Amino acid sequence: MADDGALFREGLQLLLSAAGHEVVGCVEDGDRLLELLARTPVDVAIMDIRMPPGADGGLQTAQRVRARYPDVGLLLLSQHAEAHYLFRLLEIGTERIGYRLKDQVAGVGVLADTLVRIAAGEIVIEPALAANLVDRPSPPVHGLLADLTERERAVLRLMAEGRSNSGIATGVFLSVKSVEKCIASIFTKLSLPAEPAAHHRRVLAVLAYLRSNRMAG
């Protein structure tokens, strides 16, 4: 774990220990984290986005870690939900990686769930950030999303907010079965892999929507 704030670093270490995780080292910057990883194998490396070296040293460090240790999970933490941080994160990877707000991982349950999902190969995006992105005015339809119907784009927007199928059904006034068929159609039109457990098609579909928002911004 790397964070230049001593109090947060110590508090997070206590939470991790309480959740049953072994913390093999705590350091204050990215360079020291790389030194630690060279000596000690880990499942997940946790780092603050805004830590040395540089204003966004956590992102730079994450990129270096992913290049040297591609099997290590990455959890980046921030005080604020910033879209540009998310898009830089997506450039690093879409598997075994996460971006969460510090105040949202201040509970053992949320923190443990986030780490387990990252270690299992998932991408974990802060729900508040996804909601902020989809609250923007709808982007012009282009690329792969041009093949989606208006209803399918509405379902995809709700997926990006992190809503369940039943929540989506309520939002678009459809039955859950109709929502399931709609999501299956979205997966097909976006040419997503056929194996959902391995490739997290739901997340990939959401990422396609978020990237579309970015290109239109």
C-alpha positions in Angstrom: 0.0 0.0 0.0 1.3 3.5 -0.9 -0.2 6.8 0.4 1.6 9.9 1.4 -0.9 10.6 4.2 0.3 8.8 7.3 -3.0 8.8 9.1 -5.0 7.4 6.2 -2.3 4.8 5.6 -2.4 3.6 9.1 -6.2 3.6 9.2 -6.4 1.6 6.0 -3.9 -0.9 7.3 -6.1 -1.5 10.3 -9.2 -1.9 8.0 -7.3 -4.4 5.8 -6.1 -6.4 8.8 -9.7 -6.4 10.2 -10.9 -7.8 6.9 -8.5 -10.6 7.1 -5.9 -9.4 4.5 -2.2 -9.5 5.1 -0.5 -6.1 4.6 3.1 -6.8 3.5 4.2 -3.2 3.5 3.1 0.5 3.7 5.1 3.2 1.9 4.6 6.9 1.1 5.3 7.1 -2.6 5.4 5.2 -5.9 9.1 4.7 -6.1 9.1 2.9 -2.7 6.1 0.8 -3.8 8.1 -0.4 -6.8 11.0 -1.3 -4.5 8.6 -3.2 -2.2 7.1 -5.2 -5.1 10.5 -6.1 -6.3 11.1 -7.9 -3.0 7.7 -9.1 -2.1 5.0 -10.8 -4.2 1.5 -9.4 -3.6 -2.1 -10.0 -4.9 -3.2 -6.3 -5.0 -1.3 -3.0 -4.7 -3.3 -0.1 -3.3 -2.2 3.5 -4.0 -3.4 7.1 -3.7 -3.8 8.7 -7.1 -2.4 12.0 -5.9 0.9 10.9 -4.2 4.6 11.4 -5.1 6.2 11.3 -7.5 4.2 14.1 -9.3 0.7 15.4 -8.9 -0.9 12.2 -10.1 1.9 9.8 -9.1 -0.5 7.0 -8.3 -1.5 6.7 -11.9 2.1 6.8 -13.1 3.0 4.2 -10.5 0.0 2.0 -11.5 1.2 2.1 -15.1 4.7 1.0 -14.1 3.4 -1.7 -11.8 1.1 -3.1 -14.6 4.0 -3.1 -17.0 6.4 -5.0 -14.7 3.9 -7.1 -12.8 0.8 -7.7 -15.0 -0.8 -10.2 -12.6 -0.8 -7.8 -9.7 -4.2 -6.2 -9.0 -4.4 -2.4 -8.7 -6.7 -0.3 -6.5 -6.4 3.4 -6.9 -8.0 5.7 -4.3 -8.9 9.3 -4.6 -10.7 12.0 -2.6 -12.8 13.0 -5.6 -14.6 11.3 -8.5 -12.8 12.7 -11.5 -13.6 11.4 -15.0 -10.2 12.1 -16.4 -8.7 9.8 -13.7 -11.0 7.1 -14.8 -10.1 7.4 -18.5 -6.4 7.3 -17.7 -7.1 4.2 -15.6 -8.8 2.6 -18.6 -5.6 3.2 -20.6 -3.7 1.1 -18.0 -6.1 -1.8 -18.2 -9.7 -3.1 -17.7 -8.9 -6.2 -15.6 -7.7 -6.6 -12.0 -8.0 -2.9 -11.5 -10.2 -0.5 -9.5 -10.9 3.2 -8.8 -12.7 4.0 -5.6 -13.3 7.1 -3.4 -11.4 7.0 -0.1 -14.5 7.7 1.9 -16.4 4.9 0.2 -13.8 2.2 1.2 -13.8 3.3 4.8 -15.8 0.2 5.8 -14.5 -3.3 6.1 -17.3 -4.8 3.9 -16.9 -2.4 1.0 -13.1 -2.6 1.1 -13.1 -6.4 1.3 -15.6 -6.8 -1.6 -13.5 -4.4 -3.7 -10.3 -6.3 -3.2 -11.8 -9.7 -3.7 -13.3 -8.5 -7.0 -10.1 -7.0 -8.2 -8.1 -10.1 -7.3 -10.6 -12.2 -9.2 -9.9 -10.2 -12.4 -12.7 -7.6 -12.4 -12.6 -3.9 -12.9 -14.3 -1.9 -10.1 -15.5 1.6 -10.9 -16.8 4.0 -8.2 -20.6 4.0 -8.6 -20.8 7.8 -8.0 -18.4 8.4 -10.9 -20.5 6.3 -13.3 -23.6 8.2 -12.2 -21.9 11.6 -12.7 -20.9 10.6 -16.2 -24.3 9.4 -17.3 -25.9 12.5 -15.9 -24.2 14.6 -18.6 -26.2 15.5 -21.8 -26.4 12.4 -24.0 -23.6 12.3 -26.6 -24.1 12.1 -30.3 -24.6 8.5 -31.3 -21.6 7.2 -33.2 -19.4 4.1 -33.6 -20.6 0.8 -32.1 -23.3 2.6 -30.2 -24.9 3.7 -33.4 -26.3 0.2 -33.8 -28.2 0.3 -30.5 -31.8 1.2 -30.4 -33.0 4.1 -28.2 -34.3 1.6 -25.7 -31.0 -0.3 -25.6 -29.1 3.0 -25.1 -31.4 3.8 -22.2 -30.7 0.4 -20.6 -27.0 0.9 -21.2 -27.1 4.3 -19.4 -28.7 2.6 -16.4 -26.2 -0.2 -16.4 -23.4 2.5 -16.2 -25.1 3.7 -13.0 -24.6 0.3 -11.5 -28.3 -0.6 -11.5 -29.4 -4.3 -11.3 -31.7 -5.8 -13.9 -34.7 -5.2 -11.7 -33.6 -1.6 -11.1 -33.2 -1.1 -14.9 -36.6 -2.6 -15.4 -38.2 0.0 -13.1 -36.3 2.8 -14.8 -37.4 2.0 -18.3 -40.8 0.5 -17.5 -40.0 -3.0 -18.8 -40.2 -6.5 -17.3 -37.0 -8.0 -16.0 -37.2 -10.6 -18.8 -37.4 -7.9 -21.4 -34.4 -6.1 -19.8 -32.4 -9.4 -20.0 -33.2 -9.7 -23.7 -32.2 -6.1 -24.2 -28.9 -6.6 -22.5 -28.2 -9.7 -24.5 -28.8 -7.7 -27.7 -26.5 -5.0 -26.4 -23.7 -7.6 -25.9 -24.2 -8.9 -29.4 -24.2 -5.5 -31.1 -21.1 -4.4 -29.2 -19.4 -7.7 -30.3 -18.5 -8.5 -26.7 -17.0 -12.0 -25.8 -19.4 -14.9 -25.4 -18.0 -15.9 -22.0 -19.4 -13.5 -19.4 -17.4 -14.8 -16.4 -14.1 -14.4 -18.1 -14.5 -11.1 -19.8 -17.1 -9.3 -17.7 -19.3 -8.3 -20.6 -21.5 -6.1 -18.5 -18.6 -4.0 -17.4 -17.2 -3.9 -21.0 -20.6 -2.7 -22.3 -20.6 0.1 -19.7 -17.0 1.0 -20.6 -18.1 1.4 -24.2 -20.8 3.9 -23.1 -18.3 5.8 -20.9 -15.8 6.0 -23.8 -18.5 7.3 -26.1 -19.2 10.0 -23.6 -15.6 10.9 -23.4 -15.2 11.2 -27.2 -18.3 13.4 -27.4 -17.0 15.7 -24.6 
